[in-house]
């Protein structure tokens, strides 16, 4: 069963086509990795899926319904959780308060339930020792963990991750992959934009490569990474 389907989605800013007739589907429980050069339109694609930006043409279906015109908060409450490339926590709030806020306002949970959700997510993401610390004082790895934790606090069916491994050390990236594998094992569907390819390949079931807003390749991870055009465009490797 498809949890997310895009049909011919387009978005332009003036003469610049950022997303150009993109179509793909994500199965429930699947992890789809998205690759592409800087400026390929990857983050804009997430903005369209989440409703932060309106499509110019095409249709987006989620969990059996057309959500093309649905506002972002309603998509979140329907089960779309998202992390952002640059973490922007409520810096004056504690880590725990950030999660309660996400659970209440993003996930629509009653306050008592939100407190329980926050405690559970803190334990699962390794943030429990930081629970009472102001989010503005966290290290990069803990800001990344908090960005993931805030998305998880909304209890998503679909988790959209935007370069969450960027800037992490090898050890930190491995810890992140371990956490994402646990989330995947719980049945959460994931779409992950990432430049740290080895981290992405560790859990992705399928890869989608986009360039200049259009689909360049799609399929099993190792077949896609071996594709001559993907190697040329994404890795700068010319054919022998």
C-alpha positions, 0 to 999 in steps of 0.5 A: 500500500502506498502511503505517499504518492506524488503525481507530476508535481511542479513548482517554479519561482519565476522562470526557474523550475525547482520541481519539474513533473516529479512523480514517485510513490513510497510504500508503507514501512519503506525507507526511500533515500533521496540524493541530488546535487546542491540546488537540485530541488530536494528541500523544496520537494519536502516543502511541497509534501509538508505543505510549507509551499503550494504546488503549481501543478500536480497532486500529492496523496497521503494515506489514501487522501488527496492532501495537495491543498491541505495546510501544514498543521493538518498534514502534521496531525495526519501523521507527517513528521519532519526534521529541518536541515538546520535545527531551529529548536525553541532555544529558551525552552528546555529539551523536554518542553520542546518535545511537549510543544511538538506533541501538543501542537504538532501531534494534537495530543492532550497535555497529559499524553504529551508529557508521556510521549516526551518522556518516551521519546527522550529515552529512545533518542538518548536525550534523557540526560539533557531533558532539563537543559535549554535547547539553545545550549546543545551540541550539534549532535544533540540539536540533531537528536532534538530535531529528530525527537521533535518530529517523533513526538508528533507520532508520525506515520511518515518521517521526512528527514532533511540531511540530518546526518550533515556535520556529524562525525563518523561515530555520531552518524553511526549512532544516528543510523542505529536510531533510525534503524530502531524507528524503521523496525517500529514500522515508520515510513521514512523519506531521507534526503542525505549527502552522507551516502554511506549512512543513507545506504545503511537503511534505504530500501530504494533511492531516488536521485533528482537533478534540476528538479527532475527525476534522474534515477530511481531503484535499488540503492546499489544499482542507482549508485552504479548508474553512469549518469548518477555517477557523473552528475552526483559524484562528478565521475566521468565514464571511462 
